Amino acid sequence: MTYPDRPGQPGLNRLRICAWVCAAVVSSTGALAAQVHAAAPGSAPLPASAASAAHAVNLANPAKAWNGASRPPATIDAATVAAPDAAGIVDPRRAFLLRDVFAQDVTRRLRLPAAEQRAYADRLEAALNQNELGNVSGEYVVLVDRNPNVQALLIYFRPAPADNWQMIGASPVSTGRPGEYDHFVTPLGVFEHTPDNMDFRAEGTENENHIRGYGRRDMRIFDLGWAQGERGWGKGGMSQMRFQMHATDPERLEPLLGIRHSKGCVRIPASLDTFLDHYGILDAEYAQLVDSGRSLWVLKSDRQIMPWAGRFIVVVDSQRKSRPVWSPAPGAVARAKVPAHADTAD
């Protein structure tokens, strides 16, 4: 791999939130607060007018959060969404507003039933507890199920430790496929996204097999550093691998997301890569450096980081024996177009 030595060009993506959010922010801070209030379990009853607005968006029901994708988009500054109230406090329940943004911006999405969302929330909480991170809250967390029958990434959030984790959105991914030399099974555990392993951006060039392993130019590579991975060749065993999460070749390999197909990294859709990058979903520690006065070329100038930026990627294996309906495998057409050596791109 090569590490480019110059920053990428600023992207054109902007934070878009449905028109109802824009109107709420412009016309009434209270109305917006009522809408995000509905996202928190156990919230107190709302006044009639506020309850009506909250009912319209129904943020309390994750299974219906996708409806925002059909509403007309409106451009709004992220700073407005995260504006403090009169007491100088930013309500963390506003973090759930990114559900609609995810539904609009991420083109490859998975629609999990509510029961599945809760089951994965339990897996996330168990993994965090095992790593003495049970009090993590107020920040986004990325969860990956590496199970061969699932291959999915889910974004979760909870306002406080006493609250339940709730899903923001989910997408298909590809993790490590064993069976060939230098192919690892994607490691399990909790991985911290830190500038100690500085991210970089794709050059967009093709390898000898005409594959853009990191995707098109300027895609962000989330570098998680060295990890102990299970070798998928020879006699197996454990050894170090460079663990990353990144986009993949948009034409040749992205249609294959949903099956194991990488050398150990987590391949994600380009639109999800842009979403994570633009809104700083995993950039809490990068933001700290910027706030201290550091200039980081890997961060785009037009990014709109949320105040709930996180830092953890959690990899689990659900041990499923069959593929759930909500996580379909790539079809025969996509599989038929796989180029030679496509699984050696990262």
C-alpha positions in Angstrom: 0.0 0.0 0.0 1.1 3.6 -0.5 0.5 6.5 1.8 -0.3 9.7 -0.2 1.6 12.8 0.9 -0.9 15.4 0.0 -4.4 16.1 1.1 -7.4 15.2 -1.1 -9.6 17.8 -2.6 -12.6 19.0 -0.5 -15.7 16.9 -1.3 -19.1 18.3 -2.3 -21.1 16.4 0.3 -23.1 18.5 2.7 -25.1 17.6 5.7 -28.7 17.2 4.5 -31.5 16.7 6.9 -35.1 16.3 5.9 -37.2 19.4 5.4 -39.1 18.9 8.7 -35.9 19.2 10.6 -34.9 22.4 8.9 -38.2 23.9 9.5 -38.1 22.9 13.1 -34.7 24.4 13.6 -35.5 27.7 11.9 -39.0 28.2 13.4 -38.8 26.6 16.8 -36.0 25.2 18.9 -38.7 23.7 21.1 -40.2 21.8 18.2 -36.9 20.2 17.4 -36.3 19.4 21.0 -39.7 17.7 21.0 -38.7 15.5 18.0 -35.5 14.3 19.5 -37.2 13.9 22.8 -39.2 11.1 21.2 -36.0 9.1 20.5 -35.2 8.6 24.1 -36.7 5.6 25.9 -38.7 6.5 28.9 -39.1 10.2 28.0 -41.7 12.1 29.8 -45.0 12.8 27.9 -44.9 15.7 25.4 -47.2 18.6 25.1 -49.9 18.0 22.4 -48.3 20.2 19.7 -44.8 18.7 20.3 -46.2 15.2 20.5 -47.8 15.7 17.1 -44.5 16.6 15.5 -42.7 13.7 17.2 -45.4 11.3 16.0 -44.7 12.5 12.4 -41.1 11.4 12.5 -41.5 8.5 14.9 -37.9 8.4 15.9 -38.8 6.1 18.8 -39.3 3.3 16.3 -36.0 2.4 14.6 -37.8 0.1 12.1 -39.6 3.2 10.6 -36.6 5.5 10.6 -36.0 4.8 6.9 -39.1 6.8 5.9 -37.0 10.0 6.0 -35.4 9.0 2.8 -38.5 9.9 0.9 -38.9 13.4 2.3 -37.5 16.3 0.3 -34.0 17.2 1.5 -33.0 20.6 2.9 -29.5 21.9 3.5 -28.7 22.9 7.0 -25.6 23.7 8.9 -24.5 20.9 11.3 -23.7 23.6 13.9 -27.4 24.5 14.0 -28.4 20.9 14.7 -25.9 20.7 17.5 -26.6 24.2 18.8 -26.8 24.5 22.7 -30.0 25.5 24.4 -30.4 28.5 26.7 -28.6 26.6 29.4 -25.6 26.0 27.1 -26.4 22.3 26.8 -26.5 20.2 23.6 -29.2 17.6 24.0 -27.5 14.3 23.1 -30.8 12.9 21.8 -30.3 15.1 18.8 -27.7 12.5 17.7 -30.6 10.4 16.5 -31.3 12.9 13.8 -28.6 11.3 11.8 -30.9 8.4 11.0 -32.6 10.4 8.3 -29.2 11.6 7.0 -28.0 8.0 6.8 -31.1 7.0 5.0 -30.6 9.8 2.4 -26.9 9.6 1.9 -25.9 5.9 2.2 -27.0 4.1 -0.9 -26.4 0.5 0.2 -28.5 -0.1 3.4 -29.8 -3.0 5.4 -33.2 -2.8 7.0 -33.1 -4.8 10.2 -36.4 -5.6 12.1 -36.7 -4.0 15.5 -36.0 -7.4 17.3 -32.7 -7.8 15.3 -31.7 -4.2 16.2 -32.1 -5.0 19.9 -30.2 -8.3 19.6 -27.2 -6.5 18.0 -27.5 -3.8 20.7 -27.1 -6.6 23.3 -24.0 -7.9 21.4 -22.5 -4.5 21.4 -23.1 -3.9 25.1 -21.6 -7.3 25.9 -18.5 -6.6 23.9 -18.0 -3.2 25.5 -18.5 -4.7 29.0 -15.9 -7.4 28.3 -13.4 -4.6 27.5 -14.3 -2.5 30.5 -16.0 0.0 28.3 -19.5 -0.5 29.6 -20.1 3.2 30.4 -19.5 4.4 26.9 -22.3 6.7 25.8 -22.9 10.0 24.2 -20.9 8.9 21.1 -21.5 6.9 18.0 -20.1 3.3 17.9 -19.6 1.1 14.9 -20.5 -2.6 15.1 -19.4 -5.2 12.5 -20.8 -8.7 12.4 -18.1 -10.8 10.6 -20.3 -13.9 10.4 -20.2 -15.3 6.9 -24.0 -15.3 6.8 -24.4 -11.7 7.8 -21.4 -9.4 6.8 -23.0 -6.2 8.1 -22.0 -2.9 9.7 -24.3 -1.1 12.1 -24.0 2.3 13.7 -25.3 2.7 17.3 -25.8 5.5 19.8 -27.1 5.9 23.3 -27.4 9.3 25.2 -26.4 7.9 28.6 -25.2 4.6 30.1 -28.6 3.9 31.5 -30.2 4.2 28.1 -30.5 1.4 25.5 -28.3 1.4 22.4 -30.3 2.3 19.3 -29.4 1.8 15.7 -28.7 4.7 13.4 -28.2 2.7 10.2 -26.7 -0.5 8.7 -24.9 -1.5 5.5 -23.5 -4.6 4.0 -19.7 -5.2 4.2 -17.1 -7.7 3.3 -14.6 -9.1 5.8 -11.7 -11.5 5.6 -12.1 -14.7 3.5 -9.7 -17.5 4.6 -8.3 -20.0 2.2 -5.4 -18.2 0.4 -2.0 -17.0 1.5 -1.9 -13.7 3.3 -5.7 -13.9 4.0 -6.8 -13.4 7.6 -10.1 -13.9 9.3 -11.2 -10.4 10.4 -10.2 -10.1 14.1 -12.8 -9.9 16.9 -12.8 -7.3 19.6 -13.0 -3.6 20.3 -10.7 -1.4 18.2 -9.9 2.2 18.9 -9.8 4.7 16.0 -6.9 6.9 17.0 -4.5 9.3 15.2 -1.7 7.2 16.6 -2.5 5.1 13.5 -3.1 8.0 11.2 -5.7 7.6 8.4 -4.9 8.3 4.8 -6.7 8.7 1.5 -7.0 6.5 -1.5 -5.0 7.4 -4.6 -7.6 5.7 -6.8 -5.0 3.9 -8.9 -5.5 0.4 -10.2 -3.3 -2.6 -9.2 -1.9 -5.1 -11.5 -5.3 -6.8 -11.7 -7.0 -3.5 -12.7 -8.7 -3.2 -9.3 -8.8 -0.1 -7.2 -8.4 -1.8 -3.8 -9.2 1.3 -1.7 -11.9 2.6 -4.0 -11.9 5.8 -6.0 -9.6 8.6 -5.4 -9.9 10.5 -2.1 -11.8 7.8 -0.2 -10.7 7.6 3.4 -8.9 4.6 4.8 -9.7 4.2 8.5 -6.5 2.7 9.9 -6.9 0.7 13.1 -3.2 -0.3 13.4 -1.7 -3.7 13.9 -3.9 -6.4 15.3 -3.6 -10.1 16.0 -5.4 -12.0 13.3 -6.1 -15.6 12.6 -4.2 -16.8 9.5 -6.5 -18.3 6.9 -3.9 -20.3 5.2 -1.5 -23.1 6.0 -1.8 -24.4 9.6 -3.6 -21.3 10.8 -2.5 -19.7 14.0 -2.2 -16.1 14.9 0.0 -13.3 13.6 -0.1 -9.6 13.1 -2.1 -8.0 10.3 -2.8 -4.3 9.5 -6.4 -3.8 10.3 -8.3 -1.2 8.2 -11.8 -0.2 7.2 -12.1 1.3 3.7 -14.1 1.5 0.5 -13.4 -0.8 -2.4 -13.5 -0.8 -6.2 -16.9 0.9 -6.9 -17.6 -1.0 -10.1 -16.0 -4.4 -9.7 -16.1 -5.1 -6.0 -18.7 -3.0 -4.2 -21.6 -5.1 -5.7 -20.1 -8.1 -3.9 -20.5 -6.5 -0.4 -22.4 -9.0 1.8 -20.0 -11.9 1.5 -16.5 -12.5 2.9 -14.1 -11.3 0.2 -11.2 -9.3 1.7 -7.8 -10.2 3.0 -8.9 -9.3 6.6 -10.0 -5.7 6.4 -13.6 -4.5 6.5 -14.7 -3.3 3.0 -17.6 -0.8 3.1 -19.7 1.0 0.5 -18.3 4.3 -0.8 -21.3 6.2 0.3 -20.9 4.9 3.9 -17.2 5.8 3.8 -18.2 9.3 2.8 -20.8 9.4 5.6 -18.4 8.3 8.3 -15.8 10.7 7.0 -17.9 13.8 6.5 -19.8 13.7 9.8 -16.8 12.5 11.9 -18.6 9.5 13.2 -15.4 7.9 14.4 -13.3 11.1 14.8 -13.5 12.0 18.5 -9.7 11.8 18.9 -9.0 13.5 15.6 -11.2 16.4 16.7 -9.3 16.7 19.9 -6.1 17.2 18.0 -7.8 19.8 15.8 -9.1 21.6 18.9 -5.6 21.7 20.3 -4.4 23.6 17.2 -3.1 20.7 15.0 -3.8 20.8 11.3 -4.5 17.3 9.8 -4.5 17.1 6.0 -6.5 13.9 6.1 -9.6 15.8 7.4 -11.4 17.7 4.6 -12.1 21.4 5.0 -15.8 21.1 4.4 -16.4 18.3 7.0 -19.2 18.7 9.5 -18.2 16.7 12.6 -21.0 15.9 15.0 -20.5 16.6 18.7 -21.2 12.9 19.3 -18.2 11.7 17.4 -17.0 8.3 18.6 -13.8 6.2 18.4 -14.7 2.5 18.7 -15.2 -0.2 16.1 -16.5 -3.4 17.6 -16.2 -6.7 15.7 -18.4 -9.6 16.7 -19.5 -12.9 15.3 -23.2 -13.7 15.7 -22.6 -17.4 15.0 -25.6 -17.6 12.7 -26.0 -20.9 10.8 -28.1 -19.4 8.0 -28.5 -16.0 6.3 -31.2 -13.7 7.6 -33.6 -12.2 5.1 -32.6 -8.7 5.9 -29.0 -9.4 4.8 -29.2 -10.8 1.2 -26.1 -12.1 -0.5 -24.9 -10.6 -3.8 -26.8 -12.0 -6.8 -25.5 -14.2 -9.6 -25.0 -11.2 -11.9 -22.6 -9.5 -9.4 -20.7 -12.8 -8.8 -20.4 -13.5 -12.5 -18.6 -10.2 -13.0 -15.9 -10.8 -10.4 -12.5 -10.2 -11.9 -9.6 -12.5 -11.3 -7.7 -12.1 -8.0 -10.4 -9.7 -6.8 -10.0 -10.9 -3.2 -6.4 -9.9 -3.1 -7.1 -6.2 -3.4 -6.4 -5.2 0.2 
